[in-house]
């Protein structure tokens, strides 16, 4: 996260970071292609499918990041990134959509339903 020098000297100024959901989808697509799990054409198909879903940004995720999400990441040996998705599913009682095998296993272990991907 870029921290301008004037912000570092003034803790009252807000910091900025890129939007999480867009970054998450972009990272998944790039890593899938890099690992030869998908092609650019498949990524385009995924993007067109995702446009159909009414995806919203959870306004409470940030307030849970420093305590619940971090504790979940430590307890389940997940990245904070993956733990944030699991925390959201647990808190809101939602199924989880992921291709990550470790996250799937952890979700199942804590009683979270999975979407078939």
C-alpha positions, 0 to 999 in steps of 0.5 A: 500500500503506498504511503505518501510521505505527507501521510506518514507525518500526519496520521489523521490523513486517510490512506488509500488502497485498491478495491479488494474485490476487483483485485481479487478477481484479477489476481485469480485470473492472472495466477490461473493463467500463469500456472497454466490452469487457464487461458485468456479465453477462459478468463474472458468466459469467467468474467462474462459469467461473473457479470451475471451475479449480483456481487456486492462489497461487504461493508463490515469486512474491514472492521473484522480484519484486525481481530476476527479475520486475523485470528481465523487465519492463524487458527486455520493456517490460512492467508489473511486473504483467504481467511477474509472470505471464510470470515465473511461466509461464517458471519453471514451464513453464506456458501463459499465459492473457491477453487482453493483446495485448502480453503475448501477443506477448511470451510468444510471443517467449520461447516460452511457450504461450498458452491460447486465450481 
